[in-house]
Amino acid sequence: MYHNKSRSNRISFFIEKVFRGKTGVVISAALTFLLLVGCTQDEPQDKNIELIQGYLEYELTTPNKEAIQAHNELWKWVEKQNQGSVPFSKEYSAYLKDSYGPYFSESGYDKLVRTYVLMFHLAADKYDYQTTVSKIVIEQNKDTPTNYYFTVYIEYEKKGEDKVDAEITGIAILRPGGIEEIKYLGDKKMLRTLLSDD
């Protein structure tokens, strides 16, 4: 019992001394600041969500004139070559690496470039429409934390027609270094509309 009183007295003495002096003011201010900052933050930002959101905004806000120009320069360069298989031009490669590289893992970037890079931008330019991203919702899969489901809300406008609100859903699979793969899921009608003249 004596030991508990003694300990209690020491704690009380310490608290009184610390919080009465200048040090107490500083500690109180710091604790208040930390409490306020901790309470005002909505939720911890997931760097993967920021990565996915950045890519989707870039990819689905179309057409991107810089992307179209880079693609057109590539085809001019290819036409000048009289070979069946030619490497990418340095400018085109640099454009893709600068535009898409920060979002993807190395192997994910290689897959993207080999398959459907710039598909939305090229289709928007070819079929004379534009899309604008209005909202993106991304949720991490609880069972497979490297998978993130997304819904992108876009406004689609073809020249001479009314704007149409649409949704594009999909999944982003992440690995160390960035996005490994993007798969578009759900209603394929909007994807077909974006990629053809339907």
MIDOSE-1310 file (N, C-alpha, C; in nm, 2 decimals, decimal comma, always signed):
residues 198
myhn	+0,08/-0,12/+0,00/+0,00/+0,00/+0,00/+0,09/+0,12/+0,00; +0,19/+0,13/+0,08/+0,28/+0,24/+0,09/+0,34/+0,26/-0,05; +0,38/+0,15/-0,11/+0,44/+0,16/-0,24/+0,35/+0,23/-0,35; +0,22/+0,19/-0,34/+0,12/+0,25/-0,44/+0,11/+0,40/-0,41
ksrs	+0,10/+0,44/-0,29/+0,09/+0,59/-0,26/+0,21/+0,66/-0,30; +0,33/+0,60/-0,28/+0,45/+0,66/-0,32/+0,46/+0,68/-0,47; +0,42/+0,58/-0,54/+0,42/+0,59/-0,69/+0,32/+0,69/-0,74; +0,20/+0,69/-0,68/+0,09/+0,78/-0,71/+0,14/+0,93/-0,69
nris	+0,21/+0,95/-0,58/+0,26/+1,08/-0,54/+0,36/+1,12/-0,65; +0,45/+1,03/-0,69/+0,55/+1,07/-0,79/+0,49/+1,10/-0,92; +0,39/+1,03/-0,96/+0,32/+1,06/-1,09/+0,25/+1,20/-1,08; +0,18/+1,22/-0,97/+0,12/+1,35/-0,95/+0,22/+1,47/-0,95
ffie	+0,33/+1,45/-0,88/+0,43/+1,55/-0,88/+0,49/+1,58/-1,01; +0,52/+1,47/-1,09/+0,57/+1,48/-1,23/+0,47/+1,56/-1,32; +0,35/+1,52/-1,31/+0,25/+1,59/-1,40/+0,23/+1,74/-1,36; +0,23/+1,77/-1,23/+0,22/+1,91/-1,19/+0,34/+1,99/-1,24
kvfr	+0,46/+1,93/-1,22/+0,58/+2,01/-1,26/+0,59/+2,02/-1,42; +0,56/+1,92/-1,49/+0,57/+1,93/-1,63/+0,47/+2,02/-1,70; +0,35/+2,01/-1,66/+0,24/+2,08/-1,72/+0,23/+2,22/-1,67; +0,30/+2,26/-1,56/+0,30/+2,40/-1,52/+0,40/+2,49/-1,59
gktg	+0,51/+2,43/-1,63/+0,62/+2,51/-1,68/+0,60/+2,53/-1,83; +0,71/+2,59/-1,89/+0,71/+2,61/-2,04/+0,71/+2,48/-2,11; +0,77/+2,38/-2,06/+0,77/+2,25/-2,12/+0,63/+2,19/-2,13; +0,55/+2,22/-2,03/+0,41/+2,17/-2,02/+0,33/+2,24/-2,13
vvis	+0,35/+2,37/-2,15/+0,28/+2,44/-2,26/+0,31/+2,38/-2,39; +0,44/+2,36/-2,42/+0,48/+2,30/-2,55/+0,42/+2,16/-2,57; +0,43/+2,08/-2,46/+0,37/+1,94/-2,47/+0,22/+1,94/-2,49; +0,15/+2,03/-2,42/+0,01/+2,04/-2,44/-0,03/+2,09/-2,58
aalt	+0,05/+2,19/-2,63/+0,02/+2,23/-2,77/+0,05/+2,12/-2,87; +0,15/+2,05/-2,85/+0,19/+1,94/-2,94/+0,08/+1,83/-2,94; +0,04/+1,79/-2,82/-0,07/+1,69/-2,81/-0,20/+1,74/-2,87; -0,23/+1,86/-2,85/-0,36/+1,92/-2,91/-0,35/+1,92/-3,06
flll	-0,23/+1,96/-3,11/-0,21/+1,96/-3,26/-0,22/+1,82/-3,31; -0,16/+1,72/-3,25/-0,17/+1,58/-3,30/-0,31/+1,53/-3,29; -0,38/+1,56/-3,19/-0,52/+1,52/-3,18/-0,60/+1,58/-3,29; -0,59/+1,71/-3,31/-0,67/+1,78/-3,42/-0,63/+1,72/-3,56
vgct	-0,50/+1,70/-3,59/-0,47/+1,65/-3,72/-0,52/+1,51/-3,73; -0,51/+1,43/-3,63/-0,55/+1,29/-3,64/-0,70/+1,28/-3,66; -0,78/+1,38/-3,60/-0,92/+1,37/-3,61/-0,98/+1,43/-3,74; -0,90/+1,52/-3,80/-0,95/+1,59/-3,92/-0,92/+1,51/-4,05
qdep	-0,84/+1,42/-4,04/-0,81/+1,34/-4,16/-0,92/+1,24/-4,18; -0,98/+1,24/-4,30/-1,10/+1,15/-4,32/-1,06/+1,00/-4,31; -0,96/+0,96/-4,38/-0,92/+0,82/-4,37/-0,78/+0,82/-4,43; -0,70/+0,72/-4,39/-0,56/+0,72/-4,44/-0,56/+0,70/-4,59
qdkn	-0,49/+0,78/-4,66/-0,48/+0,77/-4,81/-0,40/+0,65/-4,85; -0,45/+0,56/-4,93/-0,38/+0,45/-4,98/-0,31/+0,49/-5,11; -0,18/+0,48/-5,11/-0,10/+0,52/-5,23/-0,14/+0,44/-5,35; -0,18/+0,32/-5,33/-0,23/+0,24/-5,45/-0,36/+0,30/-5,51
ieli	-0,45/+0,35/-5,43/-0,57/+0,41/-5,48/-0,53/+0,54/-5,55; -0,44/+0,62/-5,50/-0,39/+0,74/-5,57/-0,33/+0,70/-5,71; -0,26/+0,59/-5,71/-0,20/+0,55/-5,84/-0,30/+0,51/-5,94; -0,40/+0,43/-5,90/-0,50/+0,38/-5,99/-0,59/+0,50/-6,03
qgyl	-0,62/+0,59/-5,94/-0,70/+0,71/-5,98/-0,63/+0,79/-6,08; -0,50/+0,82/-6,06/-0,42/+0,90/-6,16/-0,42/+0,84/-6,30; -0,40/+0,70/-6,30/-0,40/+0,64/-6,43/-0,54/+0,65/-6,50; -0,65/+0,62/-6,42/-0,78/+0,62/-6,48/-0,82/+0,76/-6,53
eyel	-0,79/+0,86/-6,46/-0,81/+1,00/-6,50/-0,74/+1,03/-6,63; -0,62/+0,99/-6,64/-0,54/+1,01/-6,76/-0,59/+0,93/-6,88; -0,62/+0,81/-6,86/-0,66/+0,72/-6,96/-0,80/+0,75/-7,01; -0,89/+0,79/-6,93/-1,03/+0,80/-6,97/-1,08/+0,95/-6,99
ttpn	-0,99/+1,04/-6,98/-1,02/+1,18/-7,02/-0,96/+1,19/-7,16; -1,05/+1,18/-7,26/-1,01/+1,17/-7,39/-1,07/+1,28/-7,48; -1,01/+1,30/-7,60/-0,88/+1,26/-7,64/-0,77/+1,35/-7,59; -0,66/+1,29/-7,57/-0,54/+1,37/-7,53/-0,46/+1,40/-7,65
keai	-0,45/+1,52/-7,69/-0,39/+1,57/-7,81/-0,24/+1,53/-7,82; -0,17/+1,53/-7,70/-0,03/+1,49/-7,69/-0,02/+1,34/-7,73; -0,11/+1,26/-7,68/-0,11/+1,12/-7,71/-0,13/+1,09/-7,85; -0,22/+1,16/-7,91/-0,25/+1,15/-8,06/-0,13/+1,19/-8,14
qahn	-0,07/+1,30/-8,10/+0,05/+1,35/-8,18/+0,16/+1,25/-8,17; +0,19/+1,19/-8,05/+0,29/+1,09/-8,03/+0,26/+0,97/-8,11; +0,14/+0,93/-8,12/+0,10/+0,81/-8,20/+0,12/+0,84/-8,35; +0,08/+0,95/-8,39/+0,09/+0,99/-8,53/+0,24/+1,00/-8,57
elwk	+0,32/+1,05/-8,48/+0,47/+1,06/-8,51/+0,52/+0,92/-8,52; +0,48/+0,82/-8,44/+0,52/+0,69/-8,45/+0,49/+0,63/-8,59; +0,37/+0,65/-8,64/+0,33/+0,59/-8,77/+0,40/+0,66/-8,88; +0,44/+0,78/-8,87/+0,52/+0,85/-8,97/+0,66/+0,79/-8,98
wvek	+0,71/+0,76/-8,86/+0,84/+0,70/-8,85/+0,84/+0,56/-8,90; +0,73/+0,48/-8,87/+0,72/+0,34/-8,92/+0,71/+0,34/-9,07; +0,63/+0,43/-9,13/+0,62/+0,44/-9,28/+0,75/+0,47/-9,35; +0,84/+0,54/-9,28/+0,97/+0,57/-9,34/+1,06/+0,44/-9,34
qnqg	+1,03/+0,35/-9,26/+1,11/+0,23/-9,25/+1,06/+0,13/-9,35; +1,14/+0,06/-9,42/+1,10/-0,04/-9,52/+1,13/-0,18/-9,46; +1,10/-0,20/-9,34/+1,12/-0,33/-9,28/+0,99/-0,38/-9,22; +0,98/-0,51/-9,20/+0,86/-0,57/-9,15/+0,84/-0,55/-9,00
svpf	+0,95/-0,55/-8,93/+0,94/-0,53/-8,78/+1,04/-0,43/-8,74; +0,99/-0,32/-8,68/+1,08/-0,21/-8,64/+1,05/-0,17/-8,50; +1,15/-0,13/-8,43/+1,13/-0,09/-8,29/+1,06/+0,05/-8,28; +1,00/+0,07/-8,16/+0,93/+0,20/-8,14/+1,03/+0,32/-8,17
skey	+0,98/+0,43/-8,21/+1,07/+0,55/-8,22/+1,10/+0,59/-8,08; +1,21/+0,66/-8,06/+1,26/+0,70/-7,93/+1,16/+0,80/-7,87; +1,10/+0,89/-7,95/+1,01/+0,99/-7,90/+0,88/+0,92/-7,84; +0,83/+0,82/-7,92/+0,71/+0,75/-7,88/+0,74/+0,67/-7,75
sayl	+0,85/+0,60/-7,75/+0,88/+0,53/-7,63/+0,90/+0,62/-7,51; +0,96/+0,73/-7,53/+0,98/+0,83/-7,41/+0,84/+0,88/-7,37; +0,75/+0,91/-7,47/+0,62/+0,96/-7,43/+0,54/+0,85/-7,35; +0,54/+0,73/-7,39/+0,47/+0,62/-7,32/+0,53/+0,60/-7,18
kdsy	+0,66/+0,60/-7,17/+0,73/+0,58/-7,04/+0,70/+0,69/-6,95; +0,70/+0,82/-7,00/+0,67/+0,93/-6,91/+0,52/+0,94/-6,87; +0,43/+0,90/-6,96/+0,29/+0,90/-6,94/+0,23/+0,79/-6,86; +0,28/+0,67/-6,89/+0,23/+0,55/-6,82/+0,32/+0,48/-6,72
gpyf	+0,45/+0,50/-6,74/+0,55/+0,43/-6,66/+0,53/+0,46/-6,51; +0,50/+0,58/-6,46/+0,48/+0,61/-6,32/+0,37/+0,53/-6,25; +0,27/+0,48/-6,33/+0,16/+0,41/-6,28/+0,18/+0,26/-6,27; +0,27/+0,20/-6,35/+0,27/+0,06/-6,37/+0,40/+0,00/-6,31
sesg	+0,39/-0,13/-6,27/+0,51/-0,20/-6,25/+0,59/-0,22/-6,38; +0,71/-0,27/-6,38/+0,78/-0,29/-6,50/+0,71/-0,39/-6,59; +0,67/-0,50/-6,54/+0,61/-0,60/-6,62/+0,47/-0,56/-6,66; +0,40/-0,48/-6,57/+0,27/-0,43/-6,61/+0,28/-0,33/-6,72
ydkl	+0,38/-0,25/-6,72/+0,40/-0,15/-6,82/+0,43/-0,22/-6,96; +0,51/-0,32/-6,95/+0,54/-0,40/-7,08/+0,41/-0,46/-7,14; +0,33/-0,51/-7,05/+0,20/-0,57/-7,10/+0,11/-0,46/-7,16; +0,10/-0,35/-7,09/+0,02/-0,24/-7,14/+0,06/-0,19/-7,28
vrty	+0,19/-0,17/-7,29/+0,24/-0,12/-7,42/+0,22/-0,22/-7,53; +0,23/-0,35/-7,50/+0,21/-0,45/-7,61/+0,07/-0,47/-7,64; -0,03/-0,43/-7,56/-0,17/-0,46/-7,59/-0,25/-0,34/-7,63; -0,30/-0,26/-7,54/-0,39/-0,16/-7,57/-0,36/-0,02/-7,53
vlmf	-0,24/+0,02/-7,53/-0,20/+0,15/-7,49/-0,26/+0,25/-7,58; -0,31/+0,36/-7,53/-0,38/+0,47/-7,60/-0,51/+0,44/-7,67; -0,57/+0,32/-7,64/-0,69/+0,28/-7,72/-0,80/+0,38/-7,70; -0,82/+0,43/-7,58/-0,94/+0,53/-7,57/-0,91/+0,66/-7,64
hlaa	-0,78/+0,71/-7,63/-0,75/+0,83/-7,69/-0,76/+0,82/-7,84; -0,71/+0,71/-7,90/-0,71/+0,70/-8,05/-0,86/+0,68/-8,10; -0,94/+0,61/-8,02/-1,08/+0,59/-8,06/-1,15/+0,73/-8,05; -1,13/+0,80/-7,95/-1,19/+0,93/-7,93/-1,16/+1,03/-8,04
dkyd	-1,03/+1,02/-8,08/-0,99/+1,11/-8,20/-1,05/+1,06/-8,33; -1,05/+0,93/-8,35/-1,10/+0,87/-8,48/-1,25/+0,90/-8,49; -1,33/+0,88/-8,38/-1,47/+0,88/-8,39/-1,53/+1,01/-8,34; -1,44/+1,11/-8,32/-1,48/+1,25/-8,29/-1,57/+1,26/-8,17
yqtt	-1,53/+1,21/-8,05/-1,60/+1,23/-7,93/-1,50/+1,27/-7,82; -1,55/+1,30/-7,71/-1,47/+1,32/-7,59/-1,53/+1,27/-7,47; -1,45/+1,23/-7,37/-1,50/+1,18/-7,24/-1,43/+1,26/-7,13; -1,50/+1,28/-7,03/-1,45/+1,35/-6,91/-1,48/+1,27/-6,79
vski	-1,38/+1,25/-6,71/-1,40/+1,17/-6,58/-1,47/+1,27/-6,48; -1,58/+1,23/-6,42/-1,65/+1,31/-6,32/-1,62/+1,26/-6,18; -1,60/+1,13/-6,17/-1,59/+1,07/-6,04/-1,52/+0,93/-6,05; -1,44/+0,90/-5,95/-1,38/+0,76/-5,95/-1,40/+0,71/-5,81
vieq	-1,45/+0,58/-5,80/-1,47/+0,52/-5,67/-1,38/+0,39/-5,68; -1,29/+0,38/-5,58/-1,20/+0,26/-5,58/-1,21/+0,20/-5,44; -1,22/+0,06/-5,44/-1,23/-0,01/-5,32/-1,13/-0,13/-5,32; -1,06/-0,15/-5,22/-0,97/-0,26/-5,21/-1,04/-0,39/-5,17
nkdt	-1,01/-0,49/-5,24/-1,07/-0,62/-5,21/-1,02/-0,67/-5,08; -1,11/-0,71/-4,99/-1,07/-0,75/-4,86/-1,00/-0,89/-4,86; -1,04/-0,98/-4,95/-0,99/-1,11/-4,95/-0,85/-1,11/-5,03; -0,84/-1,03/-5,13/-0,71/-1,02/-5,21/-0,67/-0,87/-5,21
ptny	-0,59/-0,83/-5,11/-0,56/-0,69/-5,09/-0,48/-0,63/-5,20; -0,43/-0,70/-5,30/-0,36/-0,64/-5,41/-0,45/-0,61/-5,53; -0,58/-0,65/-5,51/-0,68/-0,62/-5,61/-0,77/-0,50/-5,56; -0,80/-0,41/-5,66/-0,88/-0,29/-5,63/-0,99/-0,29/-5,74
yftv	-1,11/-0,28/-5,69/-1,23/-0,27/-5,79/-1,25/-0,12/-5,80; -1,28/-0,08/-5,93/-1,31/+0,06/-5,95/-1,43/+0,08/-6,04; -1,49/+0,20/-6,02/-1,60/+0,24/-6,10/-1,57/+0,39/-6,14; -1,56/+0,41/-6,27/-1,53/+0,54/-6,32/-1,66/+0,60/-6,38
yiey	-1,70/+0,71/-6,34/-1,82/+0,78/-6,39/-1,77/+0,89/-6,49; -1,82/+0,87/-6,61/-1,77/+0,96/-6,72/-1,89/+1,03/-6,79; -1,85/+1,14/-6,85/-1,95/+1,21/-6,94/-1,89/+1,18/-7,08; -1,98/+1,13/-7,17/-1,94/+1,10/-7,30/-2,02/+1,19/-7,39
ekkg	-1,94/+1,26/-7,48/-2,01/+1,35/-7,57/-1,95/+1,34/-7,71; -2,04/+1,30/-7,81/-2,00/+1,30/-7,95/-2,05/+1,43/-8,01; -1,97/+1,48/-8,10/-2,01/+1,61/-8,16/-2,14/+1,60/-8,22; -2,22/+1,70/-8,19/-2,36/+1,71/-8,25/-2,46/+1,63/-8,17
edkv	-2,42/+1,56/-8,06/-2,52/+1,48/-7,98/-2,52/+1,53/-7,84; -2,61/+1,49/-7,76/-2,62/+1,52/-7,62/-2,52/+1,44/-7,54; -2,48/+1,50/-7,43/-2,39/+1,43/-7,34/-2,46/+1,31/-7,28; -2,39/+1,20/-7,25/-2,44/+1,08/-7,19/-2,35/+1,05/-7,07
daei	-2,41/+1,03/-6,96/-2,34/+0,98/-6,84/-2,33/+0,83/-6,84; -2,21/+0,78/-6,81/-2,18/+0,64/-6,82/-2,09/+0,60/-6,71; -2,08/+0,47/-6,69/-1,99/+0,41/-6,59/-1,91/+0,30/-6,66; -1,78/+0,30/-6,61/-1,69/+0,19/-6,66/-1,64/+0,13/-6,53
tgia	-1,65/+0,00/-6,52/-1,61/-0,07/-6,40/-1,49/-0,16/-6,44; -1,41/-0,20/-6,34/-1,30/-0,29/-6,36/-1,23/-0,32/-6,24; -1,11/-0,38/-6,26/-1,03/-0,42/-6,15/-0,88/-0,38/-6,18; -0,81/-0,33/-6,08/-0,67/-0,31/-6,10/-0,60/-0,40/-6,01
ilrp	-0,50/-0,47/-6,06/-0,42/-0,57/-5,99/-0,28/-0,50/-5,97; -0,24/-0,49/-5,84/-0,12/-0,43/-5,81/-0,01/-0,52/-5,76; +0,11/-0,48/-5,79/+0,23/-0,56/-5,75/+0,33/-0,45/-5,70; +0,43/-0,49/-5,63/+0,53/-0,39/-5,59/+0,58/-0,32/-5,71
ggie	+0,58/-0,19/-5,71/+0,62/-0,11/-5,82/+0,51/-0,05/-5,90; +0,39/-0,09/-5,87/+0,27/-0,03/-5,94/+0,17/-0,12/-5,99; +0,09/-0,07/-6,08/-0,02/-0,15/-6,14/+0,04/-0,26/-6,23; -0,01/-0,38/-6,21/+0,03/-0,49/-6,29/-0,06/-0,51/-6,41
eiky	-0,19/-0,49/-6,38/-0,29/-0,51/-6,49/-0,42/-0,44/-6,46; -0,48/-0,39/-6,56/-0,61/-0,32/-6,55/-0,71/-0,41/-6,64; -0,82/-0,45/-6,58/-0,92/-0,52/-6,65/-1,05/-0,45/-6,64; -1,11/-0,42/-6,76/-1,24/-0,35/-6,76/-1,35/-0,46/-6,76
lgdk	-1,44/-0,45/-6,67/-1,55/-0,55/-6,64/-1,68/-0,48/-6,67; -1,79/-0,55/-6,63/-1,92/-0,50/-6,63/-1,98/-0,48/-6,77; -2,06/-0,38/-6,79/-2,13/-0,35/-6,91/-2,03/-0,32/-7,02; -2,02/-0,41/-7,12/-1,92/-0,39/-7,23/-1,98/-0,30/-7,34
kmlr	-2,11/-0,26/-7,33/-2,17/-0,18/-7,43/-2,10/-0,04/-7,43; -2,07/+0,02/-7,32/-2,00/+0,15/-7,32/-1,86/+0,14/-7,37; -1,79/+0,03/-7,34/-1,66/+0,01/-7,39/-1,66/+0,00/-7,54; -1,76/-0,08/-7,59/-1,77/-0,09/-7,74/-1,81/+0,04/-7,80
tlls	-1,89/+0,12/-7,74/-1,92/+0,26/-7,79/-1,80/+0,34/-7,79; -1,71/+0,33/-7,69/-1,59/+0,41/-7,68/-1,49/+0,37/-7,79; -1,49/+0,24/-7,82/-1,39/+0,19/-7,91/-1,43/+0,17/-8,06; -1,56/+0,20/-8,09/-1,60/+0,19/-8,22/-1,70/+0,30/-8,25
dd	-1,76/+0,30/-8,37/-1,85/+0,41/-8,41/-1,99/+0,36/-8,40; -2,02/+0,29/-8,28/-2,16/+0,24/-8,26/-2,25/+0,36/-8,22
